[in-house]
Amino acid sequence: MNELLKVNYDSDRITLSARELHEFLGVKTKYKDWFPRMCEYGFSENVDYRLVAQKRATNNPKNPYTEFNDHEITLDMAKEIAMIQRSEKGKQIRQYFLELERKWNSPEAVMNRALEYSRKQVQALLQTNEKLELENKIKDQQLNELKPKADYYDQILQSKSLVLISQIAKDYGYGAPTMNKKLHELGVQYKQGGQWLLYSKYQNKGYTHSRTINITRSDGRSDVRMQTEWTQKGRLFLYELLRKNGILPIIEQN
């Protein structure tokens, strides 16, 4: 069968250009007047036809393209329009449409469309599965990245006892002098009378507890001194502060 007009099989039905049909039929009325008149026979937009904007090349360098309207119409609408024309061209194209419809509805064509639909469904499922698999891998990585932090939090929260700065420093691979100096640089504490004390803005927040301990001086004399111990709340405060300054506990370091 010779192709009289180009048709589209992209959707679940056959469609074609109304403007090309108008040209084939040899209608004398301009397309912009003819098509609205055809629609008066009971055709509905977005059901039987839809507007399609087209571009046409021109010889004007300043305006190389001009836009014009076309309409994509269903095969059923095209058949009725062809019948309305009552011309030899109308009869010819209607017979062409009937043959197209017969082939479209043949068992082989129906089976091919069903297979193609199934293939697209399988492809869509595979793409969805790949996307979900990638999302799961990203989530796994994020969880693995957050796990050390959660472990460290758990480690802190599980302990209810007070800790010395030497114990906290060990979490970061530091000694107590290095950690004390770092906290001083960060404006957390200052040293007075041999004891590290919090600056006023960090006092009364429950971060530390001072305890009096008995000591023996190098010359053998007994004495007492104050020892600053950190609460778990204070330990969490130090964790967040150090983390903001790029200092992570060993458990979170690469």
Secondary structure, DSSP 8 states (H G I E B T S, - for coil): ---SS-EE-SSSS-EEEHHHHHHHHT--S-HHHHHHHHHTTT--BTTTEEEEEEEEE-S-TTS-EEEEEEEEEEHHHHHHHHHHH-SHHHHHHHHHHHHHHHHHTSHHHHHHHHHHHHHHHHHHHHHHHHHHHHHHHHHHHHHHHHHHHHHHHHHHHH--S-B-HHHHHHHTT--HHHHHHHHHHTTSEEEETTEEEE-GGGTTSS-EEEEEEEEE-TTS-EEEEEEEEE-HHHHHHHHHHHHHTT---GGG--
